[in-house]
Amino acid sequence: MCVNREFLSVSERVEMQVFDWMKANKKLKPQSVSLYIVLMAKAGQHNRVLQSYRDITDPDIKLNKFVCNTLLKVLIGAAHVEKAFKVFEDMKAD
C-alpha cells in the first residue's frame, strides 16, 4: 500500500523504513510486528497497519496470538470494528 510519507513525522517515516527493511530481509519477529502495529496506529496509519499485516507471508508471524491481538486491539480502539471483525474472520480461516 502506498502511503503519502509527506504527511508523516520523521520518526514515523523511520519506523516504516525499518519495518520495510526487516520485511525485505526476512528479519521480522512477532515482537517487532506488534510494536510496529502499535506505533503506526498511534500515528493514525490504520490502513497501512492492516495492509502491512496482510502482506506478511510467514504464518508463524501472521498467526501469532500477540500479533493478532495487537492488530485487533488497535482496530477496535480506533473505532474500526467492522474491519476488526473481518480480520478476525480471516484469521480464523487461516
C-alpha positions as CSV (number, residue, x, y, z in Angstrom):
1,M,0.0,0.0,0.0
2,C,1.3,3.4,-0.9
3,V,1.4,5.9,1.9
4,N,2.0,9.6,1.3
5,R,5.1,9.9,3.5
6,E,5.0,13.7,3.2
7,F,2.4,13.9,6.0
8,L,4.3,11.6,8.4
9,S,6.7,12.7,11.0
10,V,10.3,11.9,10.7
11,S,10.0,9.1,13.4
12,E,7.0,7.6,11.6
13,R,8.9,7.5,8.3
14,V,11.9,5.9,10.0
15,E,9.6,3.3,11.6
16,M,8.2,2.5,8.2
17,Q,11.6,2.2,6.6
18,V,12.9,-0.1,9.4
19,F,9.8,-2.3,9.1
20,D,10.1,-2.4,5.3
21,W,13.8,-3.3,5.6
22,M,13.1,-6.0,8.2
23,K,10.4,-7.5,5.9
24,A,12.6,-7.4,2.9
25,N,15.5,-9.1,4.7
26,K,13.3,-11.7,6.5
27,K,14.1,-10.3,9.9
28,L,10.6,-9.9,11.2
29,K,9.7,-11.3,14.7
30,P,6.3,-11.2,16.4
31,Q,7.5,-8.6,18.9
32,S,8.7,-6.2,16.2
33,V,5.5,-6.6,14.2
34,S,3.4,-5.9,17.3
35,L,5.4,-2.8,18.2
36,Y,5.1,-1.6,14.6
37,I,1.4,-2.1,14.7
38,V,1.1,0.0,17.9
39,L,3.4,2.8,16.7
40,M,1.7,3.2,13.3
41,A,-1.7,3.0,14.9
42,K,-0.8,5.8,17.2
43,A,0.2,7.8,14.1
44,G,-3.3,7.2,12.7
45,Q,-2.0,4.8,10.0
46,H,-4.6,2.1,10.5
47,N,-4.9,1.3,6.8
48,R,-1.1,1.0,6.5
49,V,-1.1,-1.3,9.5
50,L,-3.8,-3.5,8.0
51,Q,-2.1,-3.7,4.7
52,S,1.3,-4.5,6.3
53,Y,-0.3,-7.3,8.2
54,R,-2.0,-8.7,5.1
55,D,1.4,-8.6,3.3
56,I,3.1,-10.9,5.9
57,T,3.6,-14.3,4.4
58,D,5.2,-16.1,7.3
59,P,2.3,-18.0,9.1
60,D,4.3,-18.1,12.3
61,I,4.2,-14.4,12.5
62,K,0.9,-13.7,10.9
63,L,-1.0,-16.1,13.1
64,N,1.0,-15.3,16.3
65,K,-1.5,-14.6,19.1
66,F,0.3,-11.4,20.2
67,V,0.4,-10.0,16.7
68,C,-3.3,-10.9,16.1
69,N,-4.4,-9.4,19.4
70,T,-2.4,-6.3,18.9
71,L,-3.9,-5.7,15.5
72,L,-7.5,-6.3,16.7
73,K,-6.9,-4.1,19.7
74,V,-5.8,-1.1,17.6
75,L,-8.5,-1.5,15.1
76,I,-11.2,-1.7,17.7
77,G,-9.6,1.2,19.7
78,A,-9.8,3.3,16.5
79,A,-13.5,2.5,16.0
80,H,-12.8,0.3,13.0
81,V,-14.9,-2.5,14.5
82,E,-16.1,-3.8,11.1
83,K,-12.5,-4.1,9.9
84,A,-11.6,-5.9,13.1
85,F,-14.4,-8.4,12.7
86,K,-13.3,-9.0,9.0
87,V,-9.7,-9.5,10.1
88,F,-10.8,-11.9,12.9
89,E,-12.8,-14.0,10.4
90,D,-9.8,-14.1,8.1
91,M,-7.6,-15.2,11.0
92,K,-10.0,-18.0,11.8
93,A,-10.0,-19.1,8.2
94,D,-6.2,-19.3,8.1
